[in-house]
Amino acid sequence: MEDDLFGGAAPYYAKYRPTYGSAAIEHLAGALGTGSRVLDLGCGPGTIAIPLASWVKTVLAVDPAEEMLAEGRRIAADIPRITWMRGDSTTLHALPPFDHVVMGRSFHWMDRRAVLAELDELLPPCGAMALIGPGRLSGEPWQPSAQPWQPVERRICEAFGLDINAAANCFHATEEHHHEVLATSPFSELESRTFTRRLMWDVEGLVGLQLSYSYSSPGVLGDRLPVFVEALRKALLADNPAGRWEQELTTEVLIARRPVRN
């Protein structure tokens, strides 16, 4: 993961990216255990780390982008059970000990098999690898059917030469879903549960969401940012003058453990 991948996006990421929902976080915490030390790898501004900290012993929030860490520290200034640290999937051995690892919208950026092999060395025997995100079902951000505004987004991004598929297709030049990768890893015992919510969006929210993505972050847009924002606003309202969009958001909590050996 590049430390400048989301240049300028951290405030938008924290404010406009949907949370995973309290039910999903509570289920995740129950699976990991209230006394556990959890590594949130690729934590961003703390989308998982901040709500999870209320349920577990400690959270080690690690991200390669100092901008994301700074935003997380600002939001969670009064939460003592989170340690914010700069690092990425290549610096796992340098981290303090942890019992479990969780990742949200970060695993797809990594060399997944190499990371899982390294986690097999570092996690205790009962340690779990947990993923929280859209999974195989309809959900953001990689499933177009769950984003009714995506045709407009795609058209504007293409007009500005932005590759909307860059992150969705970055599984290290493979088409393997996380499920397939995990099923052939040391953490092959999979337990999945899904949670569905309905969200309402307005133009301001969709513009902010767009600026939270790596392929259309303020850093990528540079001095084209104001023109891009104006073009996106106009296109969204032309497509839907009411300026309201409803989204059904499905989140999967996938817990992967090592098989129990008799």
Secondary structure, DSSP 8 states (H G I E B T S, - for coil): --TTTTTT-HHHHHHHS----HHHHHHHHHHH-TT-EEEEET-TTTTTHHHHTTTSSEEEEEES-HHHHHHHHHHTTT-TTEEEEE--TT-GGGS---SEEEESTTGGGS-HHHHHHHHHHHS-TT--EEEEE-TTSS-TTT-GGG-TTHHHHHHHHHHTT--TTTTTT-STT----HHHHHHTSS--EEEEEEEEEEEEEEHHHHHHHHTTSGGG-HHHHGGGHHHHHHHHHHHHHHH-TT-EEEEEEEEEEEEEE-----
